[in-house]
Amino acid sequence: MSIVADPAARAARVGRHVAAPPAAASPHDPAADARWLARAVELATANVHDGGGPFGAVVVADGVEVAVGQNRVTRDLDPTAHAEVQAIRAACRAADTFALDGMTLYTSCEPCPLCLAACLWARLDRVVFSADRHDASRGGFDDTAFYELFARDRATWDRTRVHELRLPQSTDPFDAWLRHTSRTAY
């Protein structure tokens, strides 16, 4: 099934023209939000019973479930396999696009900095979460250190130091990108 929730936005990215979709008719439905959040919490709880982390996520477009994700960090030995990232990856495959304009991600817990960045890159219209970062911290998943670290100058980081080393050819990939006439803008 291919879902394109915002065909005008997708067409603009791939260089085609279509009429703009109609504006949203009504504000968000709190009862629908609660149902989708319950689905995300259900996925998270089931994942714990299957040996995974306590996080679940659902991507929804026009009231239809597009994809789900569960935390697979330890199962897949992948520190980026958070539930939200897994759901975004699956939704992009299902919708045949890298941008999820018009879609909402429901997640069992407030997105960590990694997941929040993924939501922004995916261009989701909304992110709705249930438990917050304090609940996650109580469960042993404390993102406070990341939030505090990002607020500091990188030179003061005591782990995973990030340094810039400019090479004469540092901008070559971007120059090649700009010369490439059939690139897909994003």
Buried (B, 14 or more C-beta within 10 A) or exposed (E): EEBBBBBBBBBBBEEEEEEEBEEEEEEEEEEBBEBBBBBBBBBBEEBBEEEBBBBBBBBBBEEEBBBBBBBBBEBEEEEEBBBBBBBBBBBBEBBEBBBBBBBBBBBBBBBBEBBBEBBEEBBBBEBBBBBEBEBBEEEEBBBEEEEEBEEEEEEEEEEEEEEEEEEEEEEEEEEEEEEEEEEEEE
